């Protein structure tokens, strides 16, 4: 799980980087996420960034930016407790779909080892 400090940094970036805008440049967001999730605090950060570059390649909305931290705190890295009917931003829903389609997540995967199938 992420430390409390990460929540504060997310909020600071939300207020400072967006500066009244509705989106954040993709390369800026990816750089920030890689720093904030350093040391594998969220094992899926590399998959998330690869997904964004391959499938999204657009600016990140404020909603996605702020909801990703909540997603990492509430949804297990195996995505086993992900609720398809939940109120996540569409981009996060697409990420989960991408992970399943590409075999990175195996249904019923319960291991504590977070190294995912590649």
Phi and psi restraints in degrees (range 20) as a CNS / XPLOR table:
assign (resid 1 and name C) (resid 2 and name N)
       (resid 2 and name CA) (resid 2 and name C) 1.0 -79.6 20.0 2
assign (resid 2 and name N) (resid 2 and name CA)
       (resid 2 and name C) (resid 3 and name N) 1.0 148.9 20.0 2
assign (resid 2 and name C) (resid 3 and name N)
       (resid 3 and name CA) (resid 3 and name C) 1.0 -76.6 20.0 2
assign (resid 3 and name N) (resid 3 and name CA)
       (resid 3 and name C) (resid 4 and name N) 1.0 162.3 20.0 2
assign (resid 3 and name C) (resid 4 and name N)
       (resid 4 and name CA) (resid 4 and name C) 1.0 -56.8 20.0 2
assign (resid 4 and name N) (resid 4 and name CA)
       (resid 4 and name C) (resid 5 and name N) 1.0 -35.5 20.0 2
assign (resid 4 and name C) (resid 5 and name N)
       (resid 5 and name CA) (resid 5 and name C) 1.0 -57.3 20.0 2
assign (resid 5 and name N) (resid 5 and name CA)
       (resid 5 and name C) (resid 6 and name N) 1.0 -35.1 20.0 2
assign (resid 5 and name C) (resid 6 and name N)
       (resid 6 and name CA) (resid 6 and name C) 1.0 -65.3 20.0 2
assign (resid 6 and name N) (resid 6 and name CA)
       (resid 6 and name C) (resid 7 and name N) 1.0 -36.7 20.0 2
assign (resid 6 and name C) (resid 7 and name N)
       (resid 7 and name CA) (resid 7 and name C) 1.0 -62.0 20.0 2
assign (resid 7 and name N) (resid 7 and name CA)
       (resid 7 and name C) (resid 8 and name N) 1.0 -41.2 20.0 2
assign (resid 7 and name C) (resid 8 and name N)
       (resid 8 and name CA) (resid 8 and name C) 1.0 -65.9 20.0 2
assign (resid 8 and name N) (resid 8 and name CA)
       (resid 8 and name C) (resid 9 and name N) 1.0 -43.7 20.0 2
assign (resid 8 and name C) (resid 9 and name N)
       (resid 9 and name CA) (resid 9 and name C) 1.0 -63.9 20.0 2
assign (resid 9 and name N) (resid 9 and name CA)
       (resid 9 and name C) (resid 10 and name N) 1.0 -42.0 20.0 2
assign (resid 9 and name C) (resid 10 and name N)
       (resid 10 and name CA) (resid 10 and name C) 1.0 -57.7 20.0 2
assign (resid 10 and name N) (resid 10 and name CA)
       (resid 10 and name C) (resid 11 and name N) 1.0 -44.9 20.0 2
assign (resid 10 and name C) (resid 11 and name N)
       (resid 11 and name CA) (resid 11 and name C) 1.0 -65.6 20.0 2
assign (resid 11 and name N) (resid 11 and name CA)
       (resid 11 and name C) (resid 12 and name N) 1.0 -40.2 20.0 2
assign (resid 11 and name C) (resid 12 and name N)
       (resid 12 and name CA) (resid 12 and name C) 1.0 -64.2 20.0 2
assign (resid 12 and name N) (resid 12 and name CA)
       (resid 12 and name C) (resid 13 and name N) 1.0 -45.2 20.0 2
assign (resid 12 and name C) (resid 13 and name N)
       (resid 13 and name CA) (resid 13 and name C) 1.0 -63.4 20.0 2
assign (resid 13 and name N) (resid 13 and name CA)
       (resid 13 and name C) (resid 14 and name N) 1.0 -41.7 20.0 2
assign (resid 13 and name C) (resid 14 and name N)
       (resid 14 and name CA) (resid 14 and name C) 1.0 -56.5 20.0 2
assign (resid 14 and name N) (resid 14 and name CA)
       (resid 14 and name C) (resid 15 and name N) 1.0 -45.9 20.0 2
assign (resid 14 and name C) (resid 15 and name N)
       (resid 15 and name CA) (resid 15 and name C) 1.0 -76.9 20.0 2
assign (resid 15 and name N) (resid 15 and name CA)
       (resid 15 and name C) (resid 16 and name N) 1.0 -36.6 20.0 2
assign (resid 15 and name C) (resid 16 and name N)
       (resid 16 and name CA) (resid 16 and name C) 1.0 -87.9 20.0 2
assign (resid 16 and name N) (resid 16 and name CA)
       (resid 16 and name C) (resid 17 and name N) 1.0 -46.1 20.0 2
assign (resid 16 and name C) (resid 17 and name N)
       (resid 17 and name CA) (resid 17 and name C) 1.0 -74.3 20.0 2
assign (resid 17 and name N) (resid 17 and name CA)
       (resid 17 and name C) (resid 18 and name N) 1.0 -34.5 20.0 2
assign (resid 17 and name C) (resid 18 and name N)
       (resid 18 and name CA) (resid 18 and name C) 1.0 -76.5 20.0 2
assign (resid 18 and name N) (resid 18 and name CA)
       (resid 18 and name C) (resid 19 and name N) 1.0 -33.3 20.0 2
assign (resid 18 and name C) (resid 19 and name N)
       (resid 19 and name CA) (resid 19 and name C) 1.0 39.3 20.0 2
assign (resid 19 and name N) (resid 19 and name CA)
       (resid 19 and name C) (resid 20 and name N) 1.0 53.1 20.0 2
assign (resid 19 and name C) (resid 20 and name N)
       (resid 20 and name CA) (resid 20 and name C) 1.0 81.6 20.0 2
assign (resid 20 and name N) (resid 20 and name CA)
       (resid 20 and name C) (resid 21 and name N) 1.0 -4.7 20.0 2
assign (resid 20 and name C) (resid 21 and name N)
       (resid 21 and name CA) (resid 21 and name C) 1.0 -86.5 20.0 2
assign (resid 21 and name N) (resid 21 and name CA)
       (resid 21 and name C) (resid 22 and name N) 1.0 161.7 20.0 2
assign (resid 21 and name C) (resid 22 and name N)
       (resid 22 and name CA) (resid 22 and name C) 1.0 -93.9 20.0 2
assign (resid 22 and name N) (resid 22 and name CA)
       (resid 22 and name C) (resid 23 and name N) 1.0 -5.3 20.0 2
assign (resid 22 and name C) (resid 23 and name N)
       (resid 23 and name CA) (resid 23 and name C) 1.0 -146.5 20.0 2
assign (resid 23 and name N) (resid 23 and name CA)
       (resid 23 and name C) (resid 24 and name N) 1.0 165.2 20.0 2
assign (resid 23 and name C) (resid 24 and name N)
       (resid 24 and name CA) (resid 24 and name C) 1.0 -124.9 20.0 2
assign (resid 24 and name N) (resid 24 and name CA)
       (resid 24 and name C) (resid 25 and name N) 1.0 135.2 20.0 2
assign (resid 24 and name C) (resid 25 and name N)
       (resid 25 and name CA) (resid 25 and name C) 1.0 -54.5 20.0 2
assign (resid 25 and name N) (resid 25 and name CA)
       (resid 25 and name C) (resid 26 and name N) 1.0 138.4 20.0 2
assign (resid 25 and name C) (resid 26 and name N)
       (resid 26 and name CA) (resid 26 and name C) 1.0 -55.9 20.0 2
assign (resid 26 and name N) (resid 26 and name CA)
       (resid 26 and name C) (resid 27 and name N) 1.0 -46.7 20.0 2
assign (resid 26 and name C) (resid 27 and name N)
       (resid 27 and name CA) (resid 27 and name C) 1.0 -63.9 20.0 2
assign (resid 27 and name N) (resid 27 and name CA)
       (resid 27 and name C) (resid 28 and name N) 1.0 -35.2 20.0 2
assign (resid 27 and name C) (resid 28 and name N)
       (resid 28 and name CA) (resid 28 and name C) 1.0 -66.9 20.0 2
assign (resid 28 and name N) (resid 28 and name CA)
       (resid 28 and name C) (resid 29 and name N) 1.0 -46.5 20.0 2
assign (resid 28 and name C) (resid 29 and name N)
       (resid 29 and name CA) (resid 29 and name C) 1.0 -61.6 20.0 2
assign (resid 29 and name N) (resid 29 and name CA)
       (resid 29 and name C) (resid 30 and name N) 1.0 -45.1 20.0 2
assign (resid 29 and name C) (resid 30 and name N)
       (resid 30 and name CA) (resid 30 and name C) 1.0 -62.2 20.0 2
assign (resid 30 and name N) (resid 30 and name CA)
       (resid 30 and name C) (resid 31 and name N) 1.0 -44.8 20.0 2
assign (resid 30 and name C) (resid 31 and name N)
       (resid 31 and name CA) (resid 31 and name C) 1.0 -58.9 20.0 2
assign (resid 31 and name N) (resid 31 and name CA)
       (resid 31 and name C) (resid 32 and name N) 1.0 -42.7 20.0 2
assign (resid 31 and name C) (resid 32 and name N)
       (resid 32 and name CA) (resid 32 and name C) 1.0 -64.4 20.0 2
assign (resid 32 and name N) (resid 32 and name CA)
       (resid 32 and name C) (resid 33 and name N) 1.0 -46.4 20.0 2
assign (resid 32 and name C) (resid 33 and name N)
       (resid 33 and name CA) (resid 33 and name C) 1.0 -61.3 20.0 2
assign (resid 33 and name N) (resid 33 and name CA)
       (resid 33 and name C) (resid 34 and name N) 1.0 -40.6 20.0 2
assign (resid 33 and name C) (resid 34 and name N)
       (resid 34 and name CA) (resid 34 and name C) 1.0 -64.0 20.0 2
assign (resid 34 and name N) (resid 34 and name CA)
       (resid 34 and name C) (resid 35 and name N) 1.0 -35.2 20.0 2
assign (resid 34 and name C) (resid 35 and name N)
       (resid 35 and name CA) (resid 35 and name C) 1.0 -73.0 20.0 2
assign (resid 35 and name N) (resid 35 and name CA)
       (resid 35 and name C) (resid 36 and name N) 1.0 -46.0 20.0 2
assign (resid 35 and name C) (resid 36 and name N)
       (resid 36 and name CA) (resid 36 and name C) 1.0 -66.8 20.0 2
assign (resid 36 and name N) (resid 36 and name CA)
       (resid 36 and name C) (resid 37 and name N) 1.0 -32.7 20.0 2
assign (resid 36 and name C) (resid 37 and name N)
       (resid 37 and name CA) (resid 37 and name C) 1.0 -102.2 20.0 2
assign (resid 37 and name N) (resid 37 and name CA)
       (resid 37 and name C) (resid 38 and name N) 1.0 22.3 20.0 2
assign (resid 37 and name C) (resid 38 and name N)
       (resid 38 and name CA) (resid 38 and name C) 1.0 -57.5 20.0 2
assign (resid 38 and name N) (resid 38 and name CA)
       (resid 38 and name C) (resid 39 and name N) 1.0 157.0 20.0 2
assign (resid 38 and name C) (resid 39 and name N)
       (resid 39 and name CA) (resid 39 and name C) 1.0 63.0 20.0 2
assign (resid 39 and name N) (resid 39 and name CA)
       (resid 39 and name C) (resid 40 and name N) 1.0 31.8 20.0 2
assign (resid 39 and name C) (resid 40 and name N)
       (resid 40 and name CA) (resid 40 and name C) 1.0 57.9 20.0 2
assign (resid 40 and name N) (resid 40 and name CA)
       (resid 40 and name C) (resid 41 and name N) 1.0 36.6 20.0 2
assign (resid 40 and name C) (resid 41 and name N)
       (resid 41 and name CA) (resid 41 and name C) 1.0 -67.4 20.0 2
assign (resid 41 and name N) (resid 41 and name CA)
       (resid 41 and name C) (resid 42 and name N) 1.0 -28.0 20.0 2
assign (resid 41 and name C) (resid 42 and name N)
       (resid 42 and name CA) (resid 42 and name C) 1.0 -128.5 20.0 2
assign (resid 42 and name N) (resid 42 and name CA)
       (resid 42 and name C) (resid 43 and name N) 1.0 104.3 20.0 2
assign (resid 42 and name C) (resid 43 and name N)
       (resid 43 and name CA) (resid 43 and name C) 1.0 -59.1 20.0 2
assign (resid 43 and name N) (resid 43 and name CA)
       (resid 43 and name C) (resid 44 and name N) 1.0 -17.3 20.0 2
assign (resid 43 and name C) (resid 44 and name N)
       (resid 44 and name CA) (resid 44 and name C) 1.0 -95.5 20.0 2
assign (resid 44 and name N) (resid 44 and name CA)
       (resid 44 and name C) (resid 45 and name N) 1.0 5.7 20.0 2
assign (resid 44 and name C) (resid 45 and name N)
       (resid 45 and name CA) (resid 45 and name C) 1.0 -58.7 20.0 2
assign (resid 45 and name N) (resid 45 and name CA)
       (resid 45 and name C) (resid 46 and name N) 1.0 -41.1 20.0 2
assign (resid 45 and name C) (resid 46 and name N)
       (resid 46 and name CA) (resid 46 and name C) 1.0 -66.3 20.0 2
assign (resid 46 and name N) (resid 46 and name CA)
       (resid 46 and name C) (resid 47 and name N) 1.0 -40.6 20.0 2
assign (resid 46 and name C) (resid 47 and name N)
       (resid 47 and name CA) (resid 47 and name C) 1.0 -63.6 20.0 2
assign (resid 47 and name N) (resid 47 and name CA)
       (resid 47 and name C) (resid 48 and name N) 1.0 -41.2 20.0 2
assign (resid 47 and name C) (resid 48 and name N)
       (resid 48 and name CA) (resid 48 and name C) 1.0 -59.8 20.0 2
assign (resid 48 and name N) (resid 48 and name CA)
       (resid 48 and name C) (resid 49 and name N) 1.0 -48.9 20.0 2
assign (resid 48 and name C) (resid 49 and name N)
       (resid 49 and name CA) (resid 49 and name C) 1.0 -65.5 20.0 2
assign (resid 49 and name N) (resid 49 and name CA)
       (resid 49 and name C) (resid 50 and name N) 1.0 -40.7 20.0 2
assign (resid 49 and name C) (resid 50 and name N)
       (resid 50 and name CA) (resid 50 and name C) 1.0 -63.9 20.0 2
assign (resid 50 and name N) (resid 50 and name CA)
       (resid 50 and name C) (resid 51 and name N) 1.0 -41.9 20.0 2
assign (resid 50 and name C) (resid 51 and name N)
       (resid 51 and name CA) (resid 51 and name C) 1.0 -59.2 20.0 2
assign (resid 51 and name N) (resid 51 and name CA)
       (resid 51 and name C) (resid 52 and name N) 1.0 -47.1 20.0 2
assign (resid 51 and name C) (resid 52 and name N)
       (resid 52 and name CA) (resid 52 and name C) 1.0 -60.5 20.0 2
assign (resid 52 and name N) (resid 52 and name CA)
       (resid 52 and name C) (resid 53 and name N) 1.0 -43.6 20.0 2
assign (resid 52 and name C) (resid 53 and name N)
       (resid 53 and name CA) (resid 53 and name C) 1.0 -69.4 20.0 2
assign (resid 53 and name N) (resid 53 and name CA)
       (resid 53 and name C) (resid 54 and name N) 1.0 -35.8 20.0 2
assign (resid 53 and name C) (resid 54 and name N)
       (resid 54 and name CA) (resid 54 and name C) 1.0 -81.7 20.0 2
assign (resid 54 and name N) (resid 54 and name CA)
       (resid 54 and name C) (resid 55 and name N) 1.0 -38.5 20.0 2
assign (resid 54 and name C) (resid 55 and name N)
       (resid 55 and name CA) (resid 55 and name C) 1.0 -112.0 20.0 2
assign (resid 55 and name N) (resid 55 and name CA)
       (resid 55 and name C) (resid 56 and name N) 1.0 -26.8 20.0 2
assign (resid 55 and name C) (resid 56 and name N)
       (resid 56 and name CA) (resid 56 and name C) 1.0 -103.4 20.0 2
assign (resid 56 and name N) (resid 56 and name CA)
       (resid 56 and name C) (resid 57 and name N) 1.0 -61.3 20.0 2
assign (resid 56 and name C) (resid 57 and name N)
       (resid 57 and name CA) (resid 57 and name C) 1.0 48.9 20.0 2
assign (resid 57 and name N) (resid 57 and name CA)
       (resid 57 and name C) (resid 58 and name N) 1.0 38.0 20.0 2
assign (resid 57 and name C) (resid 58 and name N)
       (resid 58 and name CA) (resid 58 and name C) 1.0 -135.3 20.0 2
assign (resid 58 and name N) (resid 58 and name CA)
       (resid 58 and name C) (resid 59 and name N) 1.0 172.8 20.0 2
assign (resid 58 and name C) (resid 59 and name N)
       (resid 59 and name CA) (resid 59 and name C) 1.0 -61.2 20.0 2
assign (resid 59 and name N) (resid 59 and name CA)
       (resid 59 and name C) (resid 60 and name N) 1.0 156.1 20.0 2
assign (resid 59 and name C) (resid 60 and name N)
       (resid 60 and name CA) (resid 60 and name C) 1.0 -99.0 20.0 2
assign (resid 60 and name N) (resid 60 and name CA)
       (resid 60 and name C) (resid 61 and name N) 1.0 127.7 20.0 2
assign (resid 60 and name C) (resid 61 and name N)
       (resid 61 and name CA) (resid 61 and name C) 1.0 -71.0 20.0 2
assign (resid 61 and name N) (resid 61 and name CA)
       (resid 61 and name C) (resid 62 and name N) 1.0 155.8 20.0 2
assign (resid 61 and name C) (resid 62 and name N)
       (resid 62 and name CA) (resid 62 and name C) 1.0 -58.5 20.0 2
assign (resid 62 and name N) (resid 62 and name CA)
       (resid 62 and name C) (resid 63 and name N) 1.0 -38.9 20.0 2
assign (resid 62 and name C) (resid 63 and name N)
       (resid 63 and name CA) (resid 63 and name C) 1.0 -61.0 20.0 2
assign (resid 63 and name N) (resid 63 and name CA)
       (resid 63 and name C) (resid 64 and name N) 1.0 -47.7 20.0 2
assign (resid 63 and name C) (resid 64 and name N)
       (resid 64 and name CA) (resid 64 and name C) 1.0 -63.4 20.0 2
assign (resid 64 and name N) (resid 64 and name CA)
       (resid 64 and name C) (resid 65 and name N) 1.0 -44.1 20.0 2
assign (resid 64 and name C) (resid 65 and name N)
       (resid 65 and name CA) (resid 65 and name C) 1.0 -55.7 20.0 2
assign (resid 65 and name N) (resid 65 and name CA)
       (resid 65 and name C) (resid 66 and name N) 1.0 -50.7 20.0 2
assign (resid 65 and name C) (resid 66 and name N)
       (resid 66 and name CA) (resid 66 and name C) 1.0 -74.7 20.0 2
assign (resid 66 and name N) (resid 66 and name CA)
       (resid 66 and name C) (resid 67 and name N) 1.0 -32.2 20.0 2
assign (resid 66 and name C) (resid 67 and name N)
       (resid 67 and name CA) (resid 67 and name C) 1.0 -78.8 20.0 2
assign (resid 67 and name N) (resid 67 and name CA)
       (resid 67 and name C) (resid 68 and name N) 1.0 -21.9 20.0 2
assign (resid 67 and name C) (resid 68 and name N)
       (resid 68 and name CA) (resid 68 and name C) 1.0 -62.3 20.0 2
assign (resid 68 and name N) (resid 68 and name CA)
       (resid 68 and name C) (resid 69 and name N) 1.0 -41.1 20.0 2
assign (resid 68 and name C) (resid 69 and name N)
       (resid 69 and name CA) (resid 69 and name C) 1.0 -60.4 20.0 2
assign (resid 69 and name N) (resid 69 and name CA)
       (resid 69 and name C) (resid 70 and name N) 1.0 -44.7 20.0 2
assign (resid 69 and name C) (resid 70 and name N)
       (resid 70 and name CA) (resid 70 and name C) 1.0 -62.2 20.0 2
assign (resid 70 and name N) (resid 70 and name CA)
       (resid 70 and name C) (resid 71 and name N) 1.0 -40.2 20.0 2
assign (resid 70 and name C) (resid 71 and name N)
       (resid 71 and name CA) (resid 71 and name C) 1.0 -58.7 20.0 2
assign (resid 71 and name N) (resid 71 and name CA)
       (resid 71 and name C) (resid 72 and name N) 1.0 -45.5 20.0 2
assign (resid 71 and name C) (resid 72 and name N)
       (resid 72 and name CA) (resid 72 and name C) 1.0 -67.5 20.0 2
assign (resid 72 and name N) (resid 72 and name CA)
       (resid 72 and name C) (resid 73 and name N) 1.0 -25.9 20.0 2
assign (resid 72 and name C) (resid 73 and name N)
       (resid 73 and name CA) (resid 73 and name C) 1.0 -83.0 20.0 2
assign (resid 73 and name N) (resid 73 and name CA)
       (resid 73 and name C) (resid 74 and name N) 1.0 -31.2 20.0 2
assign (resid 73 and name C) (resid 74 and name N)
       (resid 74 and name CA) (resid 74 and name C) 1.0 -105.5 20.0 2
assign (resid 74 and name N) (resid 74 and name CA)
       (resid 74 and name C) (resid 75 and name N) 1.0 -24.3 20.0 2
assign (resid 74 and name C) (resid 75 and name N)
       (resid 75 and name CA) (resid 75 and name C) 1.0 -104.8 20.0 2
assign (resid 75 and name N) (resid 75 and name CA)
       (resid 75 and name C) (resid 76 and name N) 1.0 123.7 20.0 2
assign (resid 75 and name C) (resid 76 and name N)
       (resid 76 and name CA) (resid 76 and name C) 1.0 -57.8 20.0 2
assign (resid 76 and name N) (resid 76 and name CA)
       (resid 76 and name C) (resid 77 and name N) 1.0 149.1 20.0 2
assign (resid 76 and name C) (resid 77 and name N)
       (resid 77 and name CA) (resid 77 and name C) 1.0 -63.3 20.0 2
assign (resid 77 and name N) (resid 77 and name CA)
       (resid 77 and name C) (resid 78 and name N) 1.0 -17.1 20.0 2
assign (resid 77 and name C) (resid 78 and name N)
       (resid 78 and name CA) (resid 78 and name C) 1.0 -82.8 20.0 2
assign (resid 78 and name N) (resid 78 and name CA)
       (resid 78 and name C) (resid 79 and name N) 1.0 -6.9 20.0 2
assign (resid 78 and name C) (resid 79 and name N)
       (resid 79 and name CA) (resid 79 and name C) 1.0 64.0 20.0 2
assign (resid 79 and name N) (resid 79 and name CA)
       (resid 79 and name C) (resid 80 and name N) 1.0 15.6 20.0 2
assign (resid 79 and name C) (resid 80 and name N)
       (resid 80 and name CA) (resid 80 and name C) 1.0 -67.6 20.0 2
assign (resid 80 and name N) (resid 80 and name CA)
       (resid 80 and name C) (resid 81 and name N) 1.0 -25.6 20.0 2
assign (resid 80 and name C) (resid 81 and name N)
       (resid 81 and name CA) (resid 81 and name C) 1.0 -105.0 20.0 2
assign (resid 81 and name N) (resid 81 and name CA)
       (resid 81 and name C) (resid 82 and name N) 1.0 16.0 20.0 2
assign (resid 81 and name C) (resid 82 and name N)
       (resid 82 and name CA) (resid 82 and name C) 1.0 -69.3 20.0 2
assign (resid 82 and name N) (resid 82 and name CA)
       (resid 82 and name C) (resid 83 and name N) 1.0 131.4 20.0 2
assign (resid 82 and name C) (resid 83 and name N)
       (resid 83 and name CA) (resid 83 and name C) 1.0 -103.1 20.0 2
assign (resid 83 and name N) (resid 83 and name CA)
       (resid 83 and name C) (resid 84 and name N) 1.0 110.4 20.0 2
assign (resid 83 and name C) (resid 84 and name N)
       (resid 84 and name CA) (resid 84 and name C) 1.0 -59.3 20.0 2
assign (resid 84 and name N) (resid 84 and name CA)
       (resid 84 and name C) (resid 85 and name N) 1.0 -25.0 20.0 2
assign (resid 84 and name C) (resid 85 and name N)
       (resid 85 and name CA) (resid 85 and name C) 1.0 -94.1 20.0 2
assign (resid 85 and name N) (resid 85 and name CA)
       (resid 85 and name C) (resid 86 and name N) 1.0 7.7 20.0 2
assign (resid 85 and name C) (resid 86 and name N)
       (resid 86 and name CA) (resid 86 and name C) 1.0 -69.3 20.0 2
assign (resid 86 and name N) (resid 86 and name CA)
       (resid 86 and name C) (resid 87 and name N) 1.0 174.6 20.0 2
assign (resid 86 and name C) (resid 87 and name N)
       (resid 87 and name CA) (resid 87 and name C) 1.0 -99.8 20.0 2
assign (resid 87 and name N) (resid 87 and name CA)
       (resid 87 and name C) (resid 88 and name N) 1.0 40.3 20.0 2
assign (resid 87 and name C) (resid 88 and name N)
       (resid 88 and name CA) (resid 88 and name C) 1.0 -77.7 20.0 2
assign (resid 88 and name N) (resid 88 and name CA)
       (resid 88 and name C) (resid 89 and name N) 1.0 152.9 20.0 2
assign (resid 88 and name C) (resid 89 and name N)
       (resid 89 and name CA) (resid 89 and name C) 1.0 -58.4 20.0 2
assign (resid 89 and name N) (resid 89 and name CA)
       (resid 89 and name C) (resid 90 and name N) 1.0 150.6 20.0 2
assign (resid 89 and name C) (resid 90 and name N)
       (resid 90 and name CA) (resid 90 and name C) 1.0 -54.9 20.0 2
assign (resid 90 and name N) (resid 90 and name CA)
       (resid 90 and name C) (resid 91 and name N) 1.0 -37.1 20.0 2
assign (resid 90 and name C) (resid 91 and name N)
       (resid 91 and name CA) (resid 91 and name C) 1.0 -63.0 20.0 2
assign (resid 91 and name N) (resid 91 and name CA)
       (resid 91 and name C) (resid 92 and name N) 1.0 -37.8 20.0 2
assign (resid 91 and name C) (resid 92 and name N)
       (resid 92 and name CA) (resid 92 and name C) 1.0 -68.7 20.0 2
assign (resid 92 and name N) (resid 92 and name CA)
       (resid 92 and name C) (resid 93 and name N) 1.0 -40.0 20.0 2
assign (resid 92 and name C) (resid 93 and name N)
       (resid 93 and name CA) (resid 93 and name C) 1.0 -59.2 20.0 2
assign (resid 93 and name N) (resid 93 and name CA)
       (resid 93 and name C) (resid 94 and name N) 1.0 -42.8 20.0 2
assign (resid 93 and name C) (resid 94 and name N)
       (resid 94 and name CA) (resid 94 and name C) 1.0 -64.6 20.0 2
assign (resid 94 and name N) (resid 94 and name CA)
       (resid 94 and name C) (resid 95 and name N) 1.0 -35.6 20.0 2
assign (resid 94 and name C) (resid 95 and name N)
       (resid 95 and name CA) (resid 95 and name C) 1.0 -63.1 20.0 2
assign (resid 95 and name N) (resid 95 and name CA)
       (resid 95 and name C) (resid 96 and name N) 1.0 -45.4 20.0 2
assign (resid 95 and name C) (resid 96 and name N)
       (resid 96 and name CA) (resid 96 and name C) 1.0 -61.7 20.0 2
assign (resid 96 and name N) (resid 96 and name CA)
       (resid 96 and name C) (resid 97 and name N) 1.0 -42.7 20.0 2
assign (resid 96 and name C) (resid 97 and name N)
       (resid 97 and name CA) (resid 97 and name C) 1.0 -60.7 20.0 2
assign (resid 97 and name N) (resid 97 and name CA)
       (resid 97 and name C) (resid 98 and name N) 1.0 -45.1 20.0 2
assign (resid 97 and name C) (resid 98 and name N)
       (resid 98 and name CA) (resid 98 and name C) 1.0 -58.6 20.0 2
assign (resid 98 and name N) (resid 98 and name CA)
       (resid 98 and name C) (resid 99 and name N) 1.0 -44.5 20.0 2
assign (resid 98 and name C) (resid 99 and name N)
       (resid 99 and name CA) (resid 99 and name C) 1.0 -62.3 20.0 2
assign (resid 99 and name N) (resid 99 and name CA)
       (resid 99 and name C) (resid 100 and name N) 1.0 -41.5 20.0 2
assign (resid 99 and name C) (resid 100 and name N)
       (resid 100 and name CA) (resid 100 and name C) 1.0 -69.9 20.0 2
assign (resid 100 and name N) (resid 100 and name CA)
       (resid 100 and name C) (resid 101 and name N) 1.0 -45.3 20.0 2
assign (resid 100 and name C) (resid 101 and name N)
       (resid 101 and name CA) (resid 101 and name C) 1.0 -60.6 20.0 2
assign (resid 101 and name N) (resid 101 and name CA)
       (resid 101 and name C) (resid 102 and name N) 1.0 -35.7 20.0 2
assign (resid 101 and name C) (resid 102 and name N)
       (resid 102 and name CA) (resid 102 and name C) 1.0 -93.6 20.0 2
assign (resid 102 and name N) (resid 102 and name CA)
       (resid 102 and name C) (resid 103 and name N) 1.0 7.2 20.0 2
assign (resid 102 and name C) (resid 103 and name N)
       (resid 103 and name CA) (resid 103 and name C) 1.0 72.0 20.0 2
assign (resid 103 and name N) (resid 103 and name CA)
       (resid 103 and name C) (resid 104 and name N) 1.0 17.1 20.0 2
assign (resid 103 and name C) (resid 104 and name N)
       (resid 104 and name CA) (resid 104 and name C) 1.0 -74.3 20.0 2
assign (resid 104 and name N) (resid 104 and name CA)
       (resid 104 and name C) (resid 105 and name N) 1.0 -25.1 20.0 2
assign (resid 104 and name C) (resid 105 and name N)
       (resid 105 and name CA) (resid 105 and name C) 1.0 -119.0 20.0 2
assign (resid 105 and name N) (resid 105 and name CA)
       (resid 105 and name C) (resid 106 and name N) 1.0 129.9 20.0 2
assign (resid 105 and name C) (resid 106 and name N)
       (resid 106 and name CA) (resid 106 and name C) 1.0 -103.2 20.0 2
assign (resid 106 and name N) (resid 106 and name CA)
       (resid 106 and name C) (resid 107 and name N) 1.0 132.0 20.0 2
assign (resid 106 and name C) (resid 107 and name N)
       (resid 107 and name CA) (resid 107 and name C) 1.0 -57.6 20.0 2
assign (resid 107 and name N) (resid 107 and name CA)
       (resid 107 and name C) (resid 108 and name N) 1.0 134.0 20.0 2
assign (resid 107 and name C) (resid 108 and name N)
       (resid 108 and name CA) (resid 108 and name C) 1.0 78.4 20.0 2
assign (resid 108 and name N) (resid 108 and name CA)
       (resid 108 and name C) (resid 109 and name N) 1.0 10.0 20.0 2
assign (resid 108 and name C) (resid 109 and name N)
       (resid 109 and name CA) (resid 109 and name C) 1.0 -67.3 20.0 2
assign (resid 109 and name N) (resid 109 and name CA)
       (resid 109 and name C) (resid 110 and name N) 1.0 120.3 20.0 2
assign (resid 109 and name C) (resid 110 and name N)
       (resid 110 and name CA) (resid 110 and name C) 1.0 -122.3 20.0 2
assign (resid 110 and name N) (resid 110 and name CA)
       (resid 110 and name C) (resid 111 and name N) 1.0 2.5 20.0 2
assign (resid 110 and name C) (resid 111 and name N)
       (resid 111 and name CA) (resid 111 and name C) 1.0 -64.6 20.0 2
assign (resid 111 and name N) (resid 111 and name CA)
       (resid 111 and name C) (resid 112 and name N) 1.0 148.1 20.0 2
assign (resid 111 and name C) (resid 112 and name N)
       (resid 112 and name CA) (resid 112 and name C) 1.0 -77.0 20.0 2
assign (resid 112 and name N) (resid 112 and name CA)
       (resid 112 and name C) (resid 113 and name N) 1.0 -18.7 20.0 2
assign (resid 112 and name C) (resid 113 and name N)
       (resid 113 and name CA) (resid 113 and name C) 1.0 -71.9 20.0 2
assign (resid 113 and name N) (resid 113 and name CA)
       (resid 113 and name C) (resid 114 and name N) 1.0 117.3 20.0 2
assign (resid 113 and name C) (resid 114 and name N)
       (resid 114 and name CA) (resid 114 and name C) 1.0 -87.7 20.0 2
assign (resid 114 and name N) (resid 114 and name CA)
       (resid 114 and name C) (resid 115 and name N) 1.0 4.8 20.0 2
assign (resid 114 and name C) (resid 115 and name N)
       (resid 115 and name CA) (resid 115 and name C) 1.0 -72.1 20.0 2
assign (resid 115 and name N) (resid 115 and name CA)
       (resid 115 and name C) (resid 116 and name N) 1.0 117.9 20.0 2
assign (resid 115 and name C) (resid 116 and name N)
       (resid 116 and name CA) (resid 116 and name C) 1.0 -89.7 20.0 2
assign (resid 116 and name N) (resid 116 and name CA)
       (resid 116 and name C) (resid 117 and name N) 1.0 159.6 20.0 2
assign (resid 116 and name C) (resid 117 and name N)
       (resid 117 and name CA) (resid 117 and name C) 1.0 -58.4 20.0 2
assign (resid 117 and name N) (resid 117 and name CA)
       (resid 117 and name C) (resid 118 and name N) 1.0 133.4 20.0 2
